Amino acid sequence: MGTIFSRVKLSGKQVFALLALMLLSAVTAMLLPTALASMIDVGVAQENRSAILIVAAVMAVLALLGCLFNIAATVLSARISTKFAADLRREVFHRVQDLSAAEVEKFGTASLVTRSTSDVTNVQMFLSLLLRLGVTAPLMAVAGLVLSSLTGGELSSVLNLAIPALLLGAGAIVIFVSRYSVALRQKIDRLNKRFLETLEGVRVIRAFNQQEKEMARFDEANGDLAALTIRSGRVSALLMPVIQVIFGVTTAAVMGMGAWYVSTGEMDVGALVANSQYISMILAAIMMLALVILLFPMSYACARRIAEVLNAESSIQSGNHSASERPERASVVFDHVTFAYPGADEPVLKDISFESHAGEVTAIIGRTGCGKSSVLKLVPRLYDAMFGHIYVDGMDVKKYKLEDLRSLIGYVPQKNVLFSGDVASNLRFGDEQSGEEQWREAAHIACADEFIEQKDGAYHAAIAQGGMNLSGGQRQRMAIARAVVKQPEIYLFDDSFSALDMKTDRTLRARLRENMGGATMLIVAQRVSTILDADRILVMEDGQIVGNGTHKELLRTCELYREIAQLQLGEEEVAREIACV
């Protein structure tokens, strides 16, 4: 809880106003039994009708004021807790954006969604309840004890047994419930993970007729959550019956003893009625506190999970140098770089060294899983190298401010990510200040204008979440256009042409080359035809560079590249090219 309140501050003025309202509400509630006793002893017993009317009017005013104070307090507590929850969600979202890919993977997407939504909501509900009852209940309990002692004499001694019994019963139940709190949140994470996986893979699931299998997996996670919730609910359900039994026994004892004292003349009827009201208020206050305590374990578990995100340290720390301090322009240098993903047994990249300078196209090819994409991820520091150095424009990437480093790079990942909105809003991710002229130019370079301008609304046509209303090739071209809008110094294309036909692939690459304006281009590719004209081709195998040169040079010097080329271009074509070298 401390971490959360250190990040998100409550308004002192609003909290003070709420406390004042709750105090006034408690005072009006405490005055009602006293007024009732006065009505009975002065008005009813002495048949004083005017006294009855006056006291009744006073009680009505007190009840009305108490109602107004309660309404105002409820509205204000809701406002405070809602603002707190909104600020807390914003803090979590901001923190998640700062985390590296490794930390996001460690938490898991489903867990982060749960922590930023339902966990925050649980904390919000507890805070709202605490603000309303955390002051009122103790105040009413203490004031009730004092007034009961003053008006009821020995009747208040009943509470000496009732209050400890209530606290012990509530405490035991809360201890049992707290055992389930963390496990429940983890079960919710698991259920959300199943649900998100199904939504993301719905097309594959349908294509392979795996709906029943996925339903069984979901039912398993859903059943586990339901079973644990029922077990927790059974224990929680004992709280109110325990309180009601103690409440009933205490009330019966008070009324029985009070009736005896009234019959012997040791107590007035009004005092008995007032005292029974005070004792009821005391027990009600303890019931309210028990409710707060019952909700505490779950809220505390949620708060701890949120705090884990807020306290998470990113493994990618920003440097201090701005892009204006870089000594070169549009260059990428890998100097003996070794890299392993978190938790991996061995490095995915081993002693990688190469250079790519302004105006050059450097391509990377190799078998699946050889580490091609990992090379590109290290340039914008989505991950950091374990050993060695990576230089962008002559400066170590770790010295850059992250924002400045990434401002130099146009990255098109292997999995094309588009956002719900329209074509324009997705292109503006490259440059928020860009206009339609830039969008059209970028779309033309990426061969995306062909389908964009055929849509209703053209650049204002709707894009579904993830670009689900576009084909794979259209999503790739949109992602490339977004990078072109940015006009970066360094282009990173991670297998970004794989969904394009050969003609579009060739046209797009030619337009990129014509318009790259001295930028550096790194291309990860599976097809040899995509990289024939590259200035330099790096051939990778098992995380190492086993070939470095042009297409024609590698056909002669690199056996792996020659094998890949023969499979894709044909042995006769490769033999002809080698003969012409």
Secondary structure, DSSP 8 states (H G I E B T S, - for coil): -HHHHHHS---HHHHHHHHHHHHHHHHHHHHHHHHHHHIIIIIITTT-HHHHHHHHHHHHHHHHHHHHHHHHHHHHHHHHHHHHHHHHHHHHHHHHHHS-HHHHHHH-HHHHHHHHTHHHHHHHHHHHHHHHHHHHHHHHHHHHHHHHHHHHGGGGGGHHHHHHHHHHHHHHHHHHHHHHHHHHHHHHHHHHHHHHHHHHTHHHHHHTT-HHHHHHHHHHHHHHHHHHHHHHHHHHHTHHHHHHHHHHHHHHHHHHHHHHHHHTTSS-HHHHHHHHHHHHHHHHHHHHHHHHHHHHHHHHHHHHHHHHHHH---SS---SB-GGG-SSSS-EEEEEEEE--TT-SS-SEEEEEEEE-TT-EEEEEESTTSSHHHHHHHTTTSS--SEEEEEETTEEGGGB-HHHHHHTEEEE-SS----SEEHHHHHTTT-TT--HHHHHHHHHHTT-HHHHTTSTTGGG-EE-GGGTTS-HHHHHHHHHHHHHHH--SEEEEESTTTTS-HHHHHHHHHHHHHH-TT-EEEEE-S-GGGSTT-SEEEEEETTEEEEEE-HHHHHHH-HHHHHHHHHHH-HHHHHHHHHH-
